[in-house]
Amino acid sequence: MIPANAEEVDVVVVGGGPGGSTLASLIAMQGTRVLVLEKETFPRYQIGESLLPSTIHGVCRLTGVNEKLAKAGFTHKLGGTFKWGANPEPWTFAFGVSPKMTGETSHAYQVERSTFDKILLDHARELGAVVRENCAVTGVLTTGDRVSGVTYTDPDGAERSVRAKYVVDASGNKSRLYRDVGTREYSEFFRNLAIFGYFEGGKRLPAPRSGNILSVAFDGGWFWYIPLSDSLTSVGAVVRRELADQVQGDPEESLSALIAQCPLISEYLSDATRVTEGRYGEIRIRKDYSYHNTKVWRPGMVLVGDAACFIDPVFSSGVHLATYSALLAARSINSVLAGTLDEATAFREFELRYRREFSVFYEFLMSFYDLHESEDSYFWAAKKITKTTSSELESFVDLVGGVSSGEAALSNADVLAKRFKGESREFAGAVDEIIANKGQSMLPLFRSSVVRQAMREGGQVQSHAILGEDVEGEPPVFEGGLVPSGDGMFWVVPESKPAP
C-alpha cells in the first residue's frame, strides 16, 4: 500500500554512485523529476579506481561532466601494463592504438573514487536532480505487479515513502532490492577473493606510462597496482577461492605475505609505507564478487551497475558497466516517459545490450583464465608484446570496426560452454602465434573474436558522444532492435532504407 501522503516524483534512483548519478543526470536533462536517495554522505570510500576511455569520453561527455573531470587533476591512464609469467619484461597496450581513442580521447583516469563519485553526484544536482544523502531505502512499494515507489528512512530516522513511475536500483553490490526483480547467481568460474590496501611512496612505471595500471601475475593469482597520485597507490591481490587460506587471520600479515610472493610488486613497494589512517587506512577483503542477476528489470523497476552484475576486475570494467548500463536504462526511461515507445520494447533493448556487454567481458576473461588453467601456467608466460606498426594498426581498426558479437546466452550453460571452448582455442592459438614470432606483432591477438568484441562497444559510445547527430547511422545491434537517437538520450526505431 502506498500512503496517501507519499511524496511523488517521476523517477527514484537508489544509490548515488557512478551508475545512479549518471542515470539521474541523463533523466534530469529531460526536465524529469528525479530523486536520488543515497544511504551514505559523500565523499565516501569506494573501490574501483581505474577507469576506461568509454566512460570518460563517452558517457561522461553526454552528461557534460567530462570537463569537470578534466580539471580535477586525476592521474592520466594511457593504457595498461602487464607482467604475466616468467618474462622479466612487462608488455603494454595503449588506448591510442584505436583511431576511435586518439588525441584527446586516448586516455582514461585513475581516480580516488571519493572525489570522482562526488563530482558526478554534484553534477546531477546541478542538472536538476534532487539528492538526499544519509537516506537508506528499506523496501519497494507496489501497485499490482508494478513497482510504484520506495520506503526509506531520512537522516533523523523517520520513515518516509515516495511514489514514482520508475525505481532504479543503483545501490551496488550490497543491494538488497535486486531480490524484488530476480535472483543473484554467482559465477562458479570466477570464485575469487580480493584483499587490498593503500601505500605511500611506491615506485612508478617509466614515463609516459607512469599512470598506467600495472597488473602482475604470481603463483596464487594476480596483483593490481594503481597510481592514484604521485605518491598514493592502490594495491590489491586477487587469489583463487581455493587459496583463501592465505587470507586468513590478520589482514596486514596476509597482504604482506602475498606481496612477498610477487617480486615485481615487492620491488615497487620497497620504499613505500602502508597508509594506516583515514579512509585508506583499512585493509579490505571482498569474496565471490562475480555474479549476475537473473532479471534486470520488471515493470516500474530497473537494476544498473553492481546491483545487476559484476565481473572480475582484471580489465577495470566495473565503472564502465555501471555508467554504460545507466545510459541504456536512461534511454529506456526517457523514451517511455516521452510516450515514444512502450515499456516492453524500450527495456528489451536495455536488457539485451546490457547482457551482451557483460557477456563480452565474461567470455573474454574466461578465455584468459581458462588458458592459464589448461596450460598449467599463466597464459601470458614468456611473451613480450611490443608496440604495433601503423600498418598493423590499420588492420586492427578494420577488424574491430566490422565485428558484431551478438548476445551470449548467460542463462544457457550449454550454449555458453560451446562458444567458450571455441573462443578459448582461438585465443590460445593467437597467443601461440605471438610467441612463435617472438612478440614482434600483436596482430594475431587482435584477430581473435573475443578481443574484437571487447573493444567494439566502447568506441561506439565515444563516437556518439563526440559526434552526436553527425555520427553515421548505426544499425541495430539485434535483429528488429532499436538505435540511439541523434542526441544519445532516447531509443528510436531505425528508419527503413528504400530498396535499391
C-alpha positions in Angstrom: 0.0 0.0 0.0 1.2 3.5 -0.8 0.5 6.0 1.9 -1.8 8.8 0.9 0.7 11.4 2.0 3.6 9.9 0.0 5.8 12.3 -1.9 5.5 11.9 -5.7 8.3 12.1 -8.3 8.9 10.6 -11.8 12.0 8.6 -11.0 13.6 7.4 -7.8 17.3 6.4 -8.0 18.6 4.3 -5.1 22.3 5.0 -4.8 24.4 8.0 -5.7 27.5 6.2 -7.1 28.6 6.5 -10.8 25.6 4.4 -12.1 23.0 6.3 -10.1 24.4 9.8 -10.6 24.9 9.2 -14.4 21.3 7.9 -14.8 19.9 10.8 -12.7 21.8 13.3 -14.8 20.6 11.8 -18.1 17.0 11.8 -16.8 17.1 15.3 -15.2 18.4 16.7 -18.5 14.9 16.0 -20.0 13.2 18.0 -17.3 12.0 14.9 -15.5 11.6 15.0 -11.7 14.4 12.8 -10.3 15.1 12.0 -6.6 18.4 10.3 -5.6 18.4 8.5 -2.2 21.9 7.8 -1.0 22.5 6.0 2.3 25.9 7.5 2.9 27.2 11.0 3.0 29.6 11.9 0.2 32.6 11.9 -0.1 32.8 8.3 0.9 35.3 5.4 0.2 34.8 3.1 -2.7 37.0 0.7 -4.7 37.0 0.5 -8.5 39.5 3.3 -9.2 40.8 2.5 -12.7 38.5 3.8 -15.5 38.1 3.3 -19.2 38.0 5.9 -22.0 34.4 5.0 -23.0 33.3 6.2 -19.6 35.2 9.5 -19.6 34.9 10.5 -23.3 31.6 8.7 -24.0 29.0 8.6 -21.2 30.5 11.5 -19.1 30.6 13.7 -22.2 26.9 13.0 -22.8 26.1 14.3 -19.3 28.5 17.2 -19.6 30.6 16.3 -16.5 33.7 15.4 -18.6 35.1 19.0 -18.4 34.9 18.9 -14.6 36.8 15.6 -14.5 39.4 17.1 -16.8 40.1 19.8 -14.3 40.1 17.5 -11.2 43.8 16.6 -11.5 43.3 12.8 -11.8 46.2 10.7 -12.9 46.1 10.1 -16.7 46.0 6.4 -17.7 47.2 5.8 -21.3 46.6 2.1 -21.1 47.7 -0.9 -19.1 51.0 -2.7 -18.4 51.0 -6.4 -17.7 53.6 -8.7 -16.2 52.3 -12.2 -16.6 54.5 -15.2 -16.3 58.3 -15.6 -16.1 59.3 -13.0 -18.7 61.1 -10.2 -16.9 59.9 -7.6 -19.5 56.3 -6.4 -19.0 54.1 -5.7 -22.0 51.9 -2.7 -22.5 48.8 -1.8 -24.5 47.8 1.8 -25.3 44.3 3.1 -25.8 45.6 5.2 -28.7 46.1 2.1 -30.8 42.5 2.6 -31.9 41.6 5.7 -34.1 38.4 5.9 -32.0 40.6 6.7 -29.0 43.2 9.0 -30.5 44.2 12.5 -29.5 42.2 13.9 -26.5 40.4 10.6 -26.1 43.4 8.3 -25.9 43.4 8.2 -22.1 41.3 7.5 -19.1 41.9 8.3 -15.4 43.0 6.6 -12.2 40.7 8.2 -9.6 40.1 8.4 -6.0 36.5 7.3 -6.0 35.6 9.6 -3.1 36.4 12.6 -5.3 35.2 11.1 -8.6 31.9 10.0 -7.3 31.2 13.3 -5.6 31.9 15.2 -8.8 29.3 13.1 -10.6 26.7 13.3 -7.9 27.1 17.1 -7.5 26.8 17.4 -11.3 23.4 15.5 -11.2 22.3 18.1 -8.6 23.3 20.9 -10.9 21.2 19.4 -13.7 18.1 19.4 -11.5 18.1 16.0 -9.7 17.1 16.2 -6.0 19.8 14.4 -4.0 19.2 13.3 -0.4 22.2 11.8 1.4 22.1 9.7 4.6 18.8 8.2 3.5 18.6 4.4 3.5 15.9 2.8 1.3 14.2 0.0 3.1 11.9 -1.5 0.5 9.8 -1.1 -2.6 6.2 -0.2 -2.9 4.0 -2.0 -5.5 0.7 -1.5 -7.2 -0.4 -4.8 -8.6 2.5 -6.3 -10.5 4.2 -2.9 -10.9 6.8 -1.3 -8.7 5.5 2.2 -7.9 7.8 3.7 -5.2 10.1 3.1 -2.2 10.2 3.5 1.5 13.2 4.9 3.2 14.5 6.4 6.5 15.6 10.0 6.5 18.6 11.4 8.4 16.5 11.7 11.5 15.4 8.1 11.4 11.9 8.9 10.3 10.1 6.5 7.9 9.2 8.1 4.5 7.5 7.0 1.3 7.8 8.2 -2.2 5.7 7.3 -5.2 7.4 7.1 -8.6 6.8 6.0 -12.2 10.2 4.2 -12.1 12.6 3.0 -9.4 16.2 2.5 -10.3 18.4 0.3 -8.1 21.9 1.6 -8.4 22.9 0.7 -4.8 25.8 -1.5 -5.7 27.0 -5.0 -4.8 25.4 -4.7 -1.3 22.0 -4.1 -2.8 19.0 -6.0 -1.3 16.4 -4.5 -3.7 17.6 -6.8 -6.5 15.5 -9.5 -4.8 12.4 -7.6 -5.9 13.4 -8.1 -9.5 15.2 -11.5 -9.7 17.9 -13.6 -8.0 21.7 -13.2 -8.0 23.7 -16.1 -9.5 27.4 -16.2 -8.5 29.9 -17.3 -11.1 31.3 -20.8 -10.5 34.3 -19.9 -12.7 35.4 -16.6 -11.0 35.2 -17.7 -7.4 38.0 -15.4 -6.4 38.9 -13.3 -3.4 40.5 -9.8 -3.3 42.5 -8.3 -0.4 43.7 -4.7 -0.9 45.1 -1.6 0.8 46.9 1.7 0.1 50.6 2.7 0.1 52.5 6.0 0.1 55.8 6.3 -1.8 55.6 3.4 -4.2 57.5 3.4 -7.4 56.1 4.3 -10.8 56.4 2.9 -14.3 58.7 4.9 -16.6 57.1 7.9 -18.4 54.9 8.2 -20.3 53.3 5.0 -18.8 53.7 6.2 -15.2 49.9 6.5 -14.9 49.2 3.0 -16.2 47.6 0.3 -14.1 50.2 -2.4 -13.5 48.8 -5.9 -13.4 51.2 -8.6 -12.2 50.7 -12.4 -12.0 52.1 -14.6 -9.3 51.6 -18.2 -8.4 48.4 -17.6 -6.4 46.7 -15.1 -8.7 47.5 -11.5 -9.7 48.0 -8.0 -8.3 46.7 -4.7 -9.3 48.9 -1.6 -8.7 47.0 1.6 -9.4 48.8 5.0 -9.2 46.2 7.4 -7.8 48.6 10.3 -7.4 52.3 10.9 -7.5 52.6 9.2 -4.1 49.4 7.3 -3.3 48.9 3.7 -4.8 46.0 1.3 -4.5 47.4 -2.3 -4.2 45.3 -5.4 -4.2 45.8 -9.2 -4.7 43.2 -11.4 -6.4 43.5 -15.0 -5.4 41.6 -18.1 -6.4 39.0 -19.2 -3.9 40.7 -22.5 -3.1 43.7 -20.5 -1.9 41.6 -18.5 0.6 43.5 -19.9 3.5 46.3 -17.5 2.5 43.9 -14.7 3.5 43.1 -15.9 7.0 43.8 -14.3 10.3 45.4 -10.8 10.4 44.8 -8.9 7.1 48.0 -7.0 7.4 50.1 -10.2 7.6 48.0 -11.8 4.8 48.6 -8.9 2.4 52.3 -8.6 3.3 52.7 -12.4 2.7 51.1 -12.2 -0.7 53.2 -9.2 -1.7 56.3 -11.2 -0.7 55.3 -13.9 -3.3 55.3 -11.3 -6.1 58.8 -9.9 -6.8 57.8 -7.0 -9.0 55.2 -5.7 -6.6 57.7 -6.2 -3.7 60.2 -4.1 -5.7 57.7 -1.3 -6.4 56.7 -1.2 -2.7 60.3 -1.5 -1.4 60.4 2.2 -0.2 56.7 2.5 0.4 54.7 2.6 3.6 51.2 1.4 4.1 48.5 4.0 4.9 47.1 3.2 8.3 44.8 6.2 9.0 41.7 7.8 7.4 39.6 6.3 4.6 42.6 4.4 3.2 43.8 3.0 6.5 41.9 -0.3 6.4 42.9 -3.4 4.6 39.7 -4.7 2.9 38.6 -8.1 1.7 35.9 -9.0 -0.9 34.8 -12.5 -1.7 33.0 -14.2 -4.5 32.3 -11.0 -6.3 31.5 -12.1 -9.8 27.7 -12.5 -10.4 24.8 -11.5 -12.5 21.1 -11.1 -11.8 18.6 -13.5 -13.5 16.4 -10.5 -14.3 17.5 -6.8 -14.6 14.1 -5.2 -14.9 10.4 -5.5 -14.2 7.5 -3.1 -14.7 8.4 0.0 -12.9 11.9 -1.0 -11.8 15.4 -1.5 -13.3 18.8 -2.5 -12.0 22.0 -0.9 -13.1 25.7 -1.3 -12.2 26.8 -3.6 -9.5 23.2 -4.1 -8.4 22.7 -6.1 -11.6 26.1 -7.7 -12.2 29.8 -7.6 -11.5 32.8 -9.3 -13.2 36.4 -10.0 -12.2 38.3 -6.6 -12.2 41.3 -7.5 -14.3 40.2 -5.2 -17.1 38.7 -2.5 -14.9 35.1 -3.0 -16.2 33.2 -2.0 -13.0 32.6 1.7 -13.6 32.2 1.1 -17.3 29.4 -1.4 -16.8 27.8 0.9 -14.2 27.8 4.1 -16.4 27.0 2.2 -19.6 24.1 0.4 -18.1 22.9 3.8 -16.7 23.0 5.2 -20.2 21.0 2.3 -21.6 18.4 2.4 -18.8 18.1 6.2 -19.1 17.3 5.9 -22.8 14.6 3.4 -22.0 13.0 5.5 -19.2 13.2 8.7 -21.3 11.6 7.0 -24.2 8.7 5.6 -22.1 8.1 8.8 -20.3 8.1 10.7 -23.5 5.5 8.3 -24.9 7.6 7.3 -27.9 8.0 3.6 -27.1 6.1 1.1 -25.0 7.9 -0.2 -21.8 8.4 -3.8 -23.0 10.1 -2.6 -26.3 12.3 0.0 -24.6 13.5 -2.3 -21.8 14.1 -5.2 -24.1 16.7 -3.1 -25.8 18.2 -2.2 -22.4 18.4 -5.8 -21.3 19.8 -7.2 -24.5 22.6 -4.6 -24.8 23.4 -4.8 -21.1 23.7 -8.6 -21.0 25.7 -8.5 -24.2 28.2 -6.1 -22.8 28.5 -8.1 -19.6 28.9 -11.4 -21.5 31.6 -9.9 -23.7 33.8 -9.2 -20.6 32.8 -12.5 -19.0 33.8 -14.6 -22.0 36.9 -12.5 -22.7 38.1 -13.1 -19.1 37.1 -16.8 -19.2 39.4 -17.2 -22.2 42.2 -15.5 -20.2 41.7 -17.6 -17.1 41.0 -20.9 -18.9 44.2 -20.6 -21.0 46.1 -20.2 -17.7 44.4 -23.2 -16.2 44.6 -25.6 -19.2 48.3 -24.8 -19.8 49.0 -25.3 -16.1 50.8 -22.0 -16.2 49.8 -18.4 -16.8 48.7 -17.9 -20.3 50.8 -14.8 -20.6 54.1 -16.6 -19.7 57.2 -16.0 -21.7 55.8 -13.4 -24.0 56.5 -9.7 -24.6 54.2 -7.6 -26.6 55.7 -4.5 -28.2 54.1 -1.5 -29.9 52.3 -2.2 -33.2 53.3 -0.7 -36.5 51.0 1.7 -38.4 50.0 -1.0 -40.9 49.0 -3.4 -38.2 47.1 -0.6 -36.5 45.1 -0.1 -39.7 44.4 -3.8 -39.9 43.3 -3.9 -36.3 40.9 -1.0 -36.7 39.3 -2.6 -39.8 38.7 -5.8 -37.8 37.3 -4.0 -34.8 35.0 -1.8 -36.8 33.4 -4.6 -38.7 32.5 -7.1 -36.0 29.2 -7.7 -34.3 29.3 -10.0 -31.3 25.6 -10.8 -30.8 24.3 -11.9 -27.4 25.8 -14.6 -25.2 23.2 -16.8 -23.6 24.2 -16.5 -20.0 21.1 -18.4 -18.9 22.0 -21.3 -21.2 25.1 -23.1 -19.9 25.4 -25.4 -22.9 25.5 -22.5 -25.4 28.0 -20.6 -23.3 30.2 -23.6 -22.9 30.2 -24.4 -26.6 31.1 -20.8 -27.5 33.7 -20.6 -24.8 35.5 -23.7 -25.9 35.8 -22.5 -29.4 36.9 -19.0 -28.5 39.4 -20.2 -25.9 41.1 -22.4 -28.5 41.1 -19.4 -30.9 42.7 -17.2 -28.3 45.3 -19.8 -27.3 46.2 -20.2 -31.0 46.7 -16.4 -31.2 49.0 -16.4 -28.2 51.0 -19.3 -29.6 51.5 -17.3 -32.8 52.7 -14.3 -30.9 55.2 -16.5 -29.0 56.4 -18.0 -32.3 57.2 -14.7 -33.8 58.9 -13.5 -30.6 56.4 -10.8 -29.8 57.1 -8.8 -32.9 53.4 -8.4 -33.8 50.1 -8.1 -31.8 48.0 -8.7 -34.9 47.3 -12.4 -34.3 45.8 -11.5 -30.9 43.6 -8.7 -32.4 42.3 -11.3 -34.9 40.7 -13.1 -32.0 37.0 -12.5 -31.9 36.9 -12.2 -28.1 39.3 -9.2 -28.3 37.4 -7.6 -31.1 34.2 -8.0 -29.2 35.6 -6.4 -26.0 36.8 -3.3 -27.8 33.8 -2.5 -30.1 31.1 -1.1 -27.9 33.2 1.4 -26.0 34.4 3.0 -29.3 30.8 3.3 -30.5 29.7 5.1 -27.3 32.6 7.5 -27.5 32.0 8.3 -31.2 28.3 9.0 -30.5 29.1 11.3 -27.6 31.7 13.3 -29.5 29.9 13.5 -32.9 26.3 13.4 -31.8 23.9 13.7 -34.7 26.9 13.8 -37.1 27.8 10.2 -36.5 26.8 7.8 -39.2 23.6 6.0 -38.6 24.5 2.8 -36.8 22.5 -0.4 -37.5 20.6 -2.1 -34.7 22.7 -4.5 -32.6 19.9 -7.0 -32.6 17.5 -8.0 -35.3 14.4 -5.9 -35.0 16.1 -3.8 -32.3 16.4 -0.1 -31.6 19.1 2.5 -32.1 20.1 5.6 -30.1 18.5 8.9 -31.0 20.7 11.6 -32.5 21.5 13.1 -29.1 22.0 9.7 -27.5 19.2 10.2 -24.9 16.4 8.1 -26.3 15.8 4.9 -28.2 14.3 5.2 -31.7 13.1 2.7 -34.3 15.6 2.7 -37.1 14.5 4.2 -40.4 13.9 1.6 -43.2 16.1 2.2 -46.1 14.4 2.2 -49.5 15.2 -0.8 -51.7 17.8 0.0 -54.5 
